[in-house]
Amino acid sequence: MSDVLAEYADFLAGVLPGDYAERVDHYRHDDRLRTDFQVAQFEAGWLVPDWEPGLGGRSLAPGDALSVRIEGARRRVPRIHNVQGVGVVAPGLRRFGTPQQRDRLLRPVLRGDEWWALGMSEPGSGSDLASMRTQARREGADFVVTGAKIWTTQAHQSRWATLYARTDPDARRHAGISCLILDLHSPGVDIRPIPRAAESVDAFCEVFLDEVRIPAENLLGPLNEGWRVASESLEHERDMIWVGNWLEIEQAVDPLLRSGALDDEQLTALGRLLADSEAIRFTGLRSVFERMAGREAPEFLVLKAFGSETAQRATRFAMEAAGPAGLTDPQLIEDRIESLGATIYGGTSEIQRDIIGERVLGLPRNR
């Protein structure tokens, strides 16, 4: 074990309950533990370990930071409450925010003191950000926004949202979009939670915007460059999502592998899953090394689609292989339900394939 991982292990031993490893499925729903663990990670510099001290990091080299993330995922450390806040919003604020925006907003989102929602998907558009219809017009010192968002995770629990709206209605699809920092307590904001399939699944919401005034100083990034803000903000989450997919697959099939109770057909299916899991791992590592060398790594786009789809196959296989018991096992059911959203959030598999075809392979547009 490297010195960095040994130090991280000591940190975990000091902040997690002594029986955490044996009762991880029990503790994963402990809200107080999740809250305290996020604060502890931030203060100790393990939350975003490759960032600078004071922002939840300790300036680790990218390879060491990756090792820490993999180790945390292997140990199934408590999941932070507001994943999109740390995984998407914070990188966007750090990259595009003004000094005033960073000073006011970065620390609270990283600590979990203030939750954020992502105002991206719209009714009739889904993950296709370029087809959005929400409008923001400039009036004096404000933008005035009218429109609707859907599948907005945790909006009813959040204070802020990064809201994407069309600020130039005459521009082409990917242009004319801007990102605005929206106070969700503003007049004209109507948030309606959507019923969910399980309590463990983060709540989705509809958000309706009726002539909502947003100060122009809340523009995040350049005017009409919201597509770039969204793409670069999402890169941080997509760069690491393969780690979770890879380990989810291993954790789903490992008990079956150890059971020795699979027939030949099931063993063949299991072998395919394990081979795909290794493909995800090595492609992810190769992509990280490409980025470290300053080169483009379009494989991350492939990993988002392939990893989430393979994780779905793994949870389905685990339930089917368990037989009738799989229909009453709370953990198998929860894992299966959670996996179903993996091909939707952060950009659907269909949108990922469009981006790969058009922007990586240079294929003609399909519409």
NURO-29484 format. One record per residue (C-alpha): residue number from 1; x, y, z; residue in three letters. Coordinates in nm, 4 decimals, padded with zeros to 6 digits. Example, Ala and Ser with C-alpha at 12.3 -4.5 7.8 and 13.67 -1.06 7.14 Angstrom:
// residues 2
PT pos       c1       c2       c3 code
PT   1  01.2300 -00.4500  00.7800  ALA
PT   2  01.3670 -00.1060  00.7140  SER
//
This chain:
// residues 367
PT pos       c1       c2       c3 code
PT   1  00.0000  00.0000  00.0000  MET
PT   2  00.1332  00.3440 -00.0944  SER
PT   3  00.1935  00.6138  00.1665  ASP
PT   4 -00.1049  00.8080  00.0313  VAL
PT   5 -00.3405  00.5114  00.0623  LEU
PT   6 -00.2048  00.4290  00.4077  ALA
PT   7 -00.2790  00.7849  00.5197  GLU
PT   8 -00.6254  00.7632  00.3658  TYR
PT   9 -00.6889  00.4326  00.5446  ALA
PT  10 -00.5900  00.5953  00.8746  ASP
PT  11 -00.8331  00.8788  00.8034  PHE
PT  12 -01.1174  00.6347  00.7354  LEU
PT  13 -01.0396  00.4402  01.0525  ALA
PT  14 -01.0695  00.7617  01.2508  GLY
PT  15 -01.4037  00.8824  01.1126  VAL
PT  16 -01.6056  00.5686  01.0307  LEU
PT  17 -01.7693  00.3399  01.2891  PRO
PT  18 -01.5573  00.0448  01.3939  GLY
PT  19 -01.8027 -00.2041  01.2451  ASP
PT  20 -01.8532 -00.0110  00.9210  TYR
PT  21 -01.6997 -00.2753  00.6923  ALA
PT  22 -01.9215 -00.5487  00.8398  GLU
PT  23 -02.2417 -00.3385  00.8322  ARG
PT  24 -02.1905 -00.1221  00.5256  VAL
PT  25 -02.5411 -00.1892  00.3933  ASP
PT  26 -02.6833 -00.0650  00.7233  HIS
PT  27 -02.4721  00.2493  00.7349  TYR
PT  28 -02.5286  00.3483  00.3715  ARG
PT  29 -02.8659  00.4968  00.4739  HIS
PT  30 -02.7365  00.6758  00.7844  ASP
PT  31 -02.7958  01.0401  00.6900  ASP
PT  32 -02.6023  01.1794  00.9859  ARG
PT  33 -02.2993  00.9667  00.9023  LEU
PT  34 -02.3139  01.0759  00.5379  ARG
PT  35 -02.3306  01.4418  00.6397  THR
PT  36 -02.0485  01.4164  00.8927  ASP
PT  37 -01.8326  01.2124  00.6565  PHE
PT  38 -01.8570  01.4717  00.3797  GLN
PT  39 -01.7516  01.7495  00.6175  VAL
PT  40 -01.4659  01.5356  00.7513  ALA
PT  41 -01.3449  01.4594  00.3984  GLN
PT  42 -01.3572  01.8267  00.3068  PHE
PT  43 -01.1683  01.9420  00.6152  GLU
PT  44 -00.9019  01.6701  00.5788  ALA
PT  45 -00.8561  01.7261  00.2051  GLY
PT  46 -00.9854  01.3882  00.0866  TRP
PT  47 -01.3071  01.5073 -00.0794  LEU
PT  48 -01.1444  01.6193 -00.4063  VAL
PT  49 -00.7860  01.5155 -00.3329  PRO
PT  50 -00.6292  01.6615 -00.6478  ASP
PT  51 -00.7687  02.0085 -00.5711  TRP
PT  52 -00.5884  02.2627 -00.3586  GLU
PT  53 -00.6054  02.2726  00.0243  PRO
PT  54 -00.8978  02.4801  00.1444  GLY
PT  55 -01.1224  02.3436 -00.1305  LEU
PT  56 -01.1479  01.9872 -00.0088  GLY
PT  57 -00.8157  01.8766 -00.1538  GLY
PT  58 -00.4481  01.8264 -00.0804  ARG
PT  59 -00.2954  01.8867 -00.4247  SER
PT  60 -00.2338  01.5187 -00.4947  LEU
PT  61 -00.1039  01.4087 -00.8328  ALA
PT  62 -00.3846  01.2813 -01.0590  PRO
PT  63 -00.2692  00.9208 -01.0270  GLY
PT  64 -00.2688  00.9350 -00.6467  ASP
PT  65 -00.6089  01.1056 -00.6443  ALA
PT  66 -00.7466  00.8281 -00.8652  LEU
PT  67 -00.6075  00.5650 -00.6279  SER
PT  68 -00.7862  00.7349 -00.3382  VAL
PT  69 -01.1166  00.7399 -00.5269  ARG
PT  70 -01.0840  00.3732 -00.6192  ILE
PT  71 -00.9996  00.2802 -00.2607  GLU
PT  72 -01.2984  00.4737 -00.1292  GLY
PT  73 -01.5282  00.3050 -00.3796  ALA
PT  74 -01.3889 -00.0385 -00.2899  ARG
PT  75 -01.4603  00.0267  00.0774  ARG
PT  76 -01.8046  00.1644 -00.0151  ARG
PT  77 -01.7520  00.4758  00.1931  VAL
PT  78 -02.0673  00.6792  00.2681  PRO
PT  79 -02.2037  00.8493 -00.0411  ARG
PT  80 -02.2336  01.2245 -00.0204  ILE
PT  81 -02.5877  01.3614 -00.0222  HIS
PT  82 -02.5655  01.6163 -00.3039  ASN
PT  83 -02.3592  01.4274 -00.5619  VAL
PT  84 -02.4180  01.6713 -00.8473  GLN
PT  85 -02.3121  01.9595 -00.6238  GLY
PT  86 -01.9629  01.8191 -00.5720  VAL
PT  87 -01.9340  01.6300 -00.9008  GLY
PT  88 -02.0681  01.8884 -01.1470  VAL
PT  89 -02.1441  02.2265 -00.9901  VAL
PT  90 -01.8218  02.2702 -00.7936  ALA
PT  91 -01.5937  02.1985 -01.0941  PRO
PT  92 -01.7999  02.4457 -01.2980  GLY
PT  93 -01.7719  02.7155 -01.0310  LEU
PT  94 -01.3994  02.6537 -00.9962  ARG
PT  95 -01.3448  02.6717 -01.3724  ARG
PT  96 -01.5861  02.9486 -01.4763  PHE
PT  97 -01.6896  03.1355 -01.1617  GLY
PT  98 -01.5910  03.4924 -01.0869  THR
PT  99 -01.3788  03.5450 -00.7730  PRO
PT 100 -01.6926  03.6626 -00.5936  GLN
PT 101 -01.8911  03.3554 -00.7024  GLN
PT 102 -01.6138  03.1190 -00.5976  ARG
PT 103 -01.5665  03.2886 -00.2604  ASP
PT 104 -01.9382  03.2813 -00.1815  ARG
PT 105 -02.0416  02.9426 -00.3200  LEU
PT 106 -01.7589  02.6890 -00.3488  LEU
PT 107 -01.6946  02.6074  00.0154  ARG
PT 108 -02.0645  02.5581  00.1104  PRO
PT 109 -02.1325  02.3227 -00.1816  VAL
PT 110 -01.8223  02.1140 -00.1150  LEU
PT 111 -01.8975  02.0834  00.2569  ARG
PT 112 -02.2593  02.0007  00.1829  GLY
PT 113 -02.3907  02.3069  00.3663  ASP
PT 114 -02.5811  02.4205  00.0565  GLU
PT 115 -02.7258  02.1771 -00.1961  TRP
PT 116 -02.7476  02.2402 -00.5687  TRP
PT 117 -02.9680  02.1168 -00.8506  ALA
PT 118 -02.8906  02.1020 -01.2230  LEU
PT 119 -03.1410  02.2862 -01.4412  GLY
PT 120 -03.0703  02.1031 -01.7663  MET
PT 121 -03.3328  01.8513 -01.8823  SER
PT 122 -03.6640  01.9845 -02.0145  GLU
PT 123 -04.0032  01.8304 -02.0979  PRO
PT 124 -03.9875  01.6970 -02.4521  GLY
PT 125 -03.6090  01.7380 -02.4709  SER
PT 126 -03.4682  01.5065 -02.2057  GLY
PT 127 -03.0885  01.5105 -02.2066  SER
PT 128 -03.0656  01.6980 -02.5369  ASP
PT 129 -02.9449  02.0281 -02.3933  LEU
PT 130 -02.9222  02.1890 -02.7356  ALA
PT 131 -03.2979  02.1594 -02.7912  SER
PT 132 -03.3957  02.3506 -02.4772  MET
PT 133 -03.6735  02.6076 -02.4923  ARG
PT 134 -03.6373  02.7871 -02.1585  THR
PT 135 -03.5763  03.1543 -02.2399  GLN
PT 136 -03.3781  03.4199 -02.0521  ALA
PT 137 -03.4065  03.7785 -02.1719  ARG
PT 138 -03.2025  04.0670 -02.0394  ARG
PT 139 -03.3922  04.3440 -01.8603  GLU
PT 140 -03.1676  04.6027 -01.6993  GLY
PT 141 -02.9561  04.4401 -01.4285  ALA
PT 142 -03.1430  04.1080 -01.4479  ASP
PT 143 -03.2176  03.8129 -01.6690  PHE
PT 144 -03.5881  03.7270 -01.6742  VAL
PT 145 -03.6439  03.3542 -01.7200  VAL
PT 146 -03.9518  03.1613 -01.8294  THR
PT 147 -03.9658  02.7884 -01.8964  GLY
PT 148 -03.9650  02.4465 -01.7319  ALA
PT 149 -03.7159  02.1805 -01.6254  LYS
PT 150 -03.7774  01.8156 -01.5435  ILE
PT 151 -03.5957  01.5269 -01.3717  TRP
PT 152 -03.4206  01.7905 -01.1629  THR
PT 153 -03.2594  01.5884 -00.8847  THR
PT 154 -03.3109  01.7176 -00.5282  GLN
PT 155 -03.4468  02.0551 -00.6423  ALA
PT 156 -03.6903  02.0641 -00.3494  HIS
PT 157 -03.3983  02.0206 -00.1064  GLN
PT 158 -03.1584  02.2591 -00.2789  SER
PT 159 -03.0856  02.6266 -00.2304  ARG
PT 160 -02.9282  02.6867 -00.5719  TRP
PT 161 -02.9343  02.5560 -00.9276  ALA
PT 162 -02.7175  02.5988 -01.2322  THR
PT 163 -02.9909  02.6927 -01.4773  LEU
PT 164 -02.9318  02.6596 -01.8504  TYR
PT 165 -03.1456  02.8891 -02.0646  ALA
PT 166 -03.1470  03.0214 -02.4186  ARG
PT 167 -03.0216  03.3806 -02.4183  THR
PT 168 -02.9954  03.4146 -02.7970  ASP
PT 169 -03.3016  03.2563 -02.9615  PRO
PT 170 -03.1620  03.3190 -03.3107  ASP
PT 171 -02.8358  03.1299 -03.2597  ALA
PT 172 -02.7769  02.7726 -03.3772  ARG
PT 173 -02.8662  02.4831 -03.1476  ARG
PT 174 -02.5484  02.4600 -02.9414  HIS
PT 175 -02.4924  02.8347 -02.9301  ALA
PT 176 -02.7014  03.0983 -02.7604  GLY
PT 177 -02.7280  02.9044 -02.4321  ILE
PT 178 -02.6089  03.0561 -02.1042  SER
PT 179 -02.5667  02.9210 -01.7526  CYS
PT 180 -02.7239  03.1216 -01.4705  LEU
PT 181 -02.6953  03.0709 -01.0955  ILE
PT 182 -03.0550  03.0501 -00.9738  LEU
PT 183 -03.1651  03.1004 -00.6148  ASP
PT 184 -03.4414  02.8403 -00.5930  LEU
PT 185 -03.6201  03.0509 -00.3305  HIS
PT 186 -03.6795  03.3253 -00.5883  SER
PT 187 -04.0345  03.4437 -00.6670  PRO
PT 188 -04.1778  03.2646 -00.9696  GLY
PT 189 -04.0030  02.9308 -00.9018  VAL
PT 190 -04.2461  02.6388 -00.8552  ASP
PT 191 -04.0883  02.3046 -00.7568  ILE
PT 192 -04.2939  01.9839 -00.7684  ARG
PT 193 -04.1387  01.6521 -00.6548  PRO
PT 194 -04.2016  01.3468 -00.8749  ILE
PT 195 -04.3007  01.0198 -00.6981  PRO
PT 196 -04.0069  00.7776 -00.6828  ARG
PT 197 -03.9762  00.4002 -00.6957  ALA
PT 198 -03.7726  00.3629 -00.3747  ALA
PT 199 -03.6792  00.5803 -00.0796  GLU
PT 200 -03.3095  00.5198 -00.1487  SER
PT 201 -03.3363  00.6862 -00.4903  VAL
PT 202 -03.2702  01.0600 -00.4958  ASP
PT 203 -03.5916  01.2525 -00.5587  ALA
PT 204 -03.6583  01.4061 -00.9001  PHE
PT 205 -03.8596  01.7235 -00.9463  CYS
PT 206 -04.0337  01.9365 -01.2032  GLU
PT 207 -03.9323  02.3026 -01.1884  VAL
PT 208 -04.1497  02.5720 -01.3432  PHE
PT 209 -04.0108  02.9224 -01.4010  LEU
PT 210 -04.2528  03.2114 -01.4463  ASP
PT 211 -04.0807  03.5439 -01.5142  GLU
PT 212 -03.8068  03.4646 -01.2616  VAL
PT 213 -03.5573  03.7472 -01.2182  ARG
PT 214 -03.1916  03.6447 -01.1861  ILE
PT 215 -02.9252  03.9126 -01.1298  PRO
PT 216 -02.6931  03.9446 -01.4293  ALA
PT 217 -02.3999  03.9039 -01.1910  GLU
PT 218 -02.5173  03.5421 -01.1498  ASN
PT 219 -02.4108  03.4558 -01.5044  LEU
PT 220 -02.1686  03.1620 -01.4807  LEU
PT 221 -01.9121  03.1724 -01.7593  GLY
PT 222 -01.9367  03.3821 -02.0757  PRO
PT 223 -02.2723  03.4861 -02.2182  LEU
PT 224 -02.4053  03.2390 -02.4779  ASN
PT 225 -02.1390  02.9787 -02.3912  GLU
PT 226 -02.3491  02.7601 -02.1656  GLY
PT 227 -02.2818  02.4550 -02.3821  TRP
PT 228 -01.9108  02.4820 -02.2990  ARG
PT 229 -01.9853  02.5435 -01.9311  VAL
PT 230 -02.2059  02.2325 -01.9199  ALA
PT 231 -01.9619  02.0138 -02.1136  SER
PT 232 -01.6594  02.1050 -01.9040  GLU
PT 233 -01.8527  02.0879 -01.5763  SER
PT 234 -01.9791  01.7382 -01.6588  LEU
PT 235 -01.6310  01.6192 -01.7547  GLU
PT 236 -01.5307  01.5830 -01.3896  HIS
PT 237 -01.8260  01.3544 -01.3139  GLU
PT 238 -01.7893  01.1514 -01.6332  ARG
PT 239 -01.4157  01.1132 -01.5810  ASP
PT 240 -01.4811  00.9272 -01.2563  MET
PT 241 -01.8157  00.7558 -01.3153  ILE
PT 242 -01.6411  00.4554 -01.4682  TRP
PT 243 -01.4847  00.3760 -01.1296  VAL
PT 244 -01.8289  00.3390 -00.9755  GLY
PT 245 -01.9603  00.1320 -01.2671  ASN
PT 246 -01.6612 -00.1010 -01.2611  TRP
PT 247 -01.6867 -00.1675 -00.8885  LEU
PT 248 -02.0679 -00.1929 -00.8947  GLU
PT 249 -02.0307 -00.4771 -01.1435  ILE
PT 250 -01.7716 -00.6546 -00.9300  GLU
PT 251 -01.9769 -00.6127 -00.6133  GLN
PT 252 -02.2908 -00.7413 -00.7865  ALA
PT 253 -02.1351 -01.0599 -00.9217  VAL
PT 254 -01.8777 -01.1415 -00.6519  ASP
PT 255 -02.1228 -01.3213 -00.4181  PRO
PT 256 -02.2436 -01.5336 -00.7094  LEU
PT 257 -01.8886 -01.6159 -00.8103  LEU
PT 258 -01.8117 -01.7329 -00.4577  ARG
PT 259 -02.1323 -01.9342 -00.4248  SER
PT 260 -02.0345 -02.1983 -00.6788  GLY
PT 261 -02.4040 -02.2530 -00.7506  ALA
PT 262 -02.4191 -02.1298 -01.1107  LEU
PT 263 -02.4946 -02.3509 -01.4086  ASP
PT 264 -02.2937 -02.3437 -01.7315  ASP
PT 265 -02.5135 -02.0839 -01.8996  GLU
PT 266 -02.4923 -01.8558 -01.5982  GLN
PT 267 -02.1157 -01.9008 -01.5776  LEU
PT 268 -02.0864 -01.7938 -01.9408  THR
PT 269 -02.2920 -01.4808 -01.8725  ALA
PT 270 -02.0840 -01.4130 -01.5617  LEU
PT 271 -01.7644 -01.4466 -01.7627  GLY
PT 272 -01.8870 -01.1873 -02.0117  ARG
PT 273 -01.9694 -00.9463 -01.7298  LEU
PT 274 -01.6276 -00.9893 -01.5718  LEU
PT 275 -01.4565 -00.9395 -01.9082  ALA
PT 276 -01.6578 -00.6224 -01.9653  ASP
PT 277 -01.5716 -00.5061 -01.6139  SER
PT 278 -01.2012 -00.5411 -01.6906  GLU
PT 279 -01.2504 -00.3585 -02.0212  ALA
PT 280 -01.4084 -00.0697 -01.8303  ILE
PT 281 -01.1228 -00.0628 -01.5794  ARG
PT 282 -00.8397 -00.0649 -01.8318  PHE
PT 283 -01.0105  00.1812 -02.0662  THR
PT 284 -01.0695  00.4135 -01.7711  GLY
PT 285 -00.7072  00.3925 -01.6599  LEU
PT 286 -00.5824  00.4485 -02.0140  ARG
PT 287 -00.8056  00.7540 -02.0463  SER
PT 288 -00.6790  00.8988 -01.7184  VAL
PT 289 -00.3188  00.8568 -01.8329  PHE
PT 290 -00.4033  01.0224 -02.1656  GLU
PT 291 -00.5461  01.3214 -01.9799  ARG
PT 292 -00.2415  01.3348 -01.7524  MET
PT 293 -00.0260  01.3564 -02.0657  ALA
PT 294 -00.2332  01.6493 -02.1925  GLY
PT 295 -00.4058  01.4561 -02.4690  ARG
PT 296 -00.7741  01.4232 -02.5507  GLU
PT 297 -00.9466  01.1155 -02.4089  ALA
PT 298 -01.2761  01.0602 -02.5932  PRO
PT 299 -01.2920  00.7128 -02.4399  GLU
PT 300 -01.4578  00.8747 -02.1379  PHE
PT 301 -01.7680  00.9263 -02.3516  LEU
PT 302 -01.7672  00.5576 -02.4419  VAL
PT 303 -01.7224  00.4624 -02.0771  LEU
PT 304 -02.0305  00.6568 -01.9685  LYS
PT 305 -02.2572  00.4588 -02.2019  ALA
PT 306 -02.0854  00.1205 -02.1826  PHE
PT 307 -02.0230  00.1328 -01.8076  GLY
PT 308 -02.3786  00.2234 -01.7128  SER
PT 309 -02.5287 -00.0354 -01.9486  GLU
PT 310 -02.2967 -00.3071 -01.8174  THR
PT 311 -02.3837 -00.2159 -01.4575  ALA
PT 312 -02.7511 -00.2615 -01.5471  GLN
PT 313 -02.6764 -00.6046 -01.6920  ARG
PT 314 -02.4886 -00.6974 -01.3750  ALA
PT 315 -02.7706 -00.6048 -01.1365  THR
PT 316 -03.0244 -00.7856 -01.3552  ARG
PT 317 -02.8023 -01.0944 -01.3656  PHE
PT 318 -02.7568 -01.0877 -00.9870  ALA
PT 319 -03.1340 -01.0781 -00.9312  MET
PT 320 -03.2073 -01.3519 -01.1850  GLU
PT 321 -02.9298 -01.5791 -01.0587  ALA
PT 322 -03.0607 -01.5469 -00.7028  ALA
PT 323 -03.3915 -01.6995 -00.8144  GLY
PT 324 -03.7100 -01.6265 -00.6168  PRO
PT 325 -03.4999 -01.4947 -00.3273  ALA
PT 326 -03.3839 -01.2112 -00.5505  GLY
PT 327 -03.7369 -01.0705 -00.5573  LEU
PT 328 -03.7381 -01.0251 -00.1797  THR
PT 329 -03.3753 -00.9258 -00.1154  ASP
PT 330 -03.3860 -00.5517 -00.0269  PRO
PT 331 -03.0266 -00.4887 -00.1333  GLN
PT 332 -03.0609 -00.6616 -00.4702  LEU
PT 333 -03.3844 -00.4722 -00.5367  ILE
PT 334 -03.2308 -00.1389 -00.4375  GLU
PT 335 -02.9203 -00.1963 -00.6505  ASP
PT 336 -03.1361 -00.2927 -00.9470  ARG
PT 337 -03.3592  00.0140 -00.9189  ILE
PT 338 -03.0620  00.2481 -00.8796  GLU
PT 339 -02.8891  00.0975 -01.1836  SER
PT 340 -03.1870  00.1744 -01.4068  LEU
PT 341 -03.1180  00.5460 -01.3858  GLY
PT 342 -02.7505  00.5110 -01.4754  ALA
PT 343 -02.8187  00.5240 -01.8500  THR
PT 344 -03.0229  00.8418 -01.8061  ILE
PT 345 -02.8581  01.0772 -01.5581  TYR
PT 346 -02.5542  01.2718 -01.6726  GLY
PT 347 -02.6705  01.2310 -02.0330  GLY
PT 348 -02.8623  00.9352 -02.1749  THR
PT 349 -02.6849  00.6584 -02.3632  SER
PT 350 -02.8587  00.7767 -02.6803  GLU
PT 351 -02.7195  01.1292 -02.6391  ILE
PT 352 -02.3746  00.9861 -02.5593  GLN
PT 353 -02.3819  00.7902 -02.8850  ARG
PT 354 -02.4847  01.1017 -03.0772  ASP
PT 355 -02.1938  01.2958 -02.9273  ILE
PT 356 -01.9476  01.0152 -02.9994  ILE
PT 357 -02.0662  00.9845 -03.3579  GLY
PT 358 -02.0834  01.3540 -03.4393  GLU
PT 359 -01.8039  01.5081 -03.2311  ARG
PT 360 -01.5511  01.2233 -03.2028  VAL
PT 361 -01.5994  01.0210 -03.5218  LEU
PT 362 -01.7135  01.3115 -03.7395  GLY
PT 363 -02.0246  01.1336 -03.8657  LEU
PT 364 -02.3120  01.3356 -04.0145  PRO
PT 365 -02.5878  01.4498 -03.7819  ARG
PT 366 -02.8767  01.2052 -03.7460  ASN
PT 367 -03.1391  01.4819 -03.7399  ARG
//
